[in-house]
Amino acid sequence: SRQLCLAIRFGKGTNAGQANVMVTGRWPAMEGKMEYTIKGRLSFTDYKDFLLASLIYKKHRLIILILCFALIIFNCVSTALKAPNMLTAIIEFFPFIVLILIYFIIYKVFTKCSYKTDSVIQKEMSYTFSEEGIYWATDRGSYNYKIEDFRSYFFSKKVIAIYISNRKAIVIPRHFFESKEQEEKIEKLIKEKYMIENKK
């Protein structure tokens, strides 16, 4: 979904194929500071996992979607119950089934197109986590995200997402981690360090 556009996308740059923000270099490593680096390529499955998890995380969107479907079901069932026979009831309920199928087909096609037309998120990405923030890089460019850039986060079974705005997030699929120990340490770092500025 375009409104769930990943931060790793950056949007279109001023020149074709470039990111809006290009930063060369990063903060220097400080002795005694925690620092973890992971690499990976975001697959279409990872992208779908993020969209599904974000829908659950943003509960107001999920509630609106459920209410809409519930209202449609209620209307269809009410109409079907008033039908004189089973055949008429099935005919009355049929538009609802068609509507559901159309919704999921459109969602699937739109999601796939959104992923395929964004070349940046398909490239291998490097994330370096430290107490200062996250250094993100691809062969297109790099960016230093500081703690004050982070707004919220969520942990799902398959992905971790750190939001830098209401519509953009740094997405880390869990299979990017080299070990369970590394995964746990980065989770702890995010929970203990990255949201401190925003909670004050």
N, C-alpha and C positions, 0 to 999 in steps of 0.2 A: 504494500500500500504506500502511495506517495507520502501520505501524511505521517507515516512511520519511517520515513527516510533515515537511513543510518548516518551517523556523524562521519563514519569512515568514507562516506561518499563525497562530502564537501561541496557538492553541487558542481555546476559548470564554471570553469575558470575563464579568465579574460581571453586566454588563447586556447584554441582547441586542444583538448587532451591534458590541460593543466588544472591543478586544484586551485581554489580560491586563495588558500593560505599555504604558503611555502616557507618553511623555516629550516635553515640548514644548521646542523649542530644541535646540541642539547645541553641541559645543565650538567656540570661536571659531577662525576661520581664522588661522593664524600665517604671518607674512611669510617667504617663502623655503621654506615647506613644500610638498611635493607634494600635490596634491589633484585628484581626477578625479570628475566626476559623470556618471552614465548613467541613463537612464530606459527603462522598457519594461513591457509587460504579458505575464505568463507564460501562454502558450497551453497547450492540452492536449497538443500535440506536445512542447513544452518539458518538460512534467511527465513524460511518458513517457520522454523522452531522459534525464532525471535519474534516474528509477527504474532504467533499464537500465544506465546508467553506474555508479550506486551499487552495483548487484549485482556488477558486474565489479570495482569498487574494493574492496568487502568480500568478499574472496576466500573466506573461510570459508563464507559463505552459498552462493556459487557452487559450491564443492567439494561441499557437502552435497547441493545440488540435482542435480549431475552424478552423484554416487554413487547417489542414489535412483533416477534414471532408468536408470543402468547396471545396477543390481541387477534392476530390473523387466525390462529388455531381456534380460539374461542368463537369467532364469527363463523368459521367454516363448520365447526361442530354444531353450533346452534342451528345453522341452516340445514345441516344434514339430518338432525334429529326431527325437524319438522317435515322432512320428506315423507311422502306416502309409502315408499317402498325402498328396498335396499339399493336397487339400481340408481334411483334418483339420488339417494344419499351419496353414493360413490361419485356420481357426476358432479354433485355439489362440492365434494371434497377434492376433486381432481385439480382445480386451479391452484390450490394451496401446494400440492405436491410439485406441480410444474414450477411454481414460484420459487420453491426451495431449490430445485435442481438448477434453475437459471442463476440464482444467487451464487451457488457454489461453483458453477462453471465460470461465471464472470470473475469471481474472486480468484480462482485458480489461474485463469488466463492473464488477468491483470498483474498478479503477483509474479508470474513467470516473466512477463514482458518487462516489469519493473527491474527485476534482477538482471536479465540479459542485456538490457540497454545501459546498465551502469558498469562500465569496464573497471572502475577503480576498486569496487568491493570484491571483484573476482580475482584480484591480484594477491600475491602473498604479502601478508602484513606482519610487522614486528611490533610487539608491545613490550615496553620496559616499565615495570611498576616500581615506584620508589615512594618514599615518604613525602616527596615534593609533588608527586602527581604521576602522569602517564606520558611516556614518550612514544608516539605512534609514528610508524614510517612504512612507506612502500617505495617502489622505484620511481613513483611520480612525485614524491616529496615527503615531508615530515612535519610534525607539529608537537609542541610541548603543551600538554594539558595540565594546568595547575589545579590544586585543590579547590580554589575558589570558582573554578569553571564547572564543577560538578554540582548537580541539582538533586539527584536521587539515584537509586539503583534497585535492581531486583536480582535475585538468584532463582533460577528455575532448574529443573533437572538436567537440561541440556545446554543452557546458555547463561551467561552473566551479562547484564546490560547496565552501563553507567550513563545516565542521561546528562547531557550538557545543555539541553533545553527541553521544552515540552515535546518537541518533535524529532529530536536528534539524540542518538545514543551511540556510545562506543560498545560494540558487541564482541564478546569473547566466547566462542563455543568451548565447551568443557574439554573436547577432545584435543584442543591446542596444548593443554598442560602435559608436561613430560612425565609427571608422576602425581600420585594422590597427595603426597606431602607438599609438593609445589602448589597444587590447587588449594589446599587448606591454608597455606601461608598467605597466598594472594587474597583469598576470601577474608582472612583475618585483617590483612592490611587495609582492604577496602572498607570493612565495617568499622575499624578503629580509627582510621586516619582521614579517609576521603570525605566524610560527611561532617567533620567537626566544625568547619567554618560556617556551614549552612544551618547548623543546629543552634548556633549562638544567637 
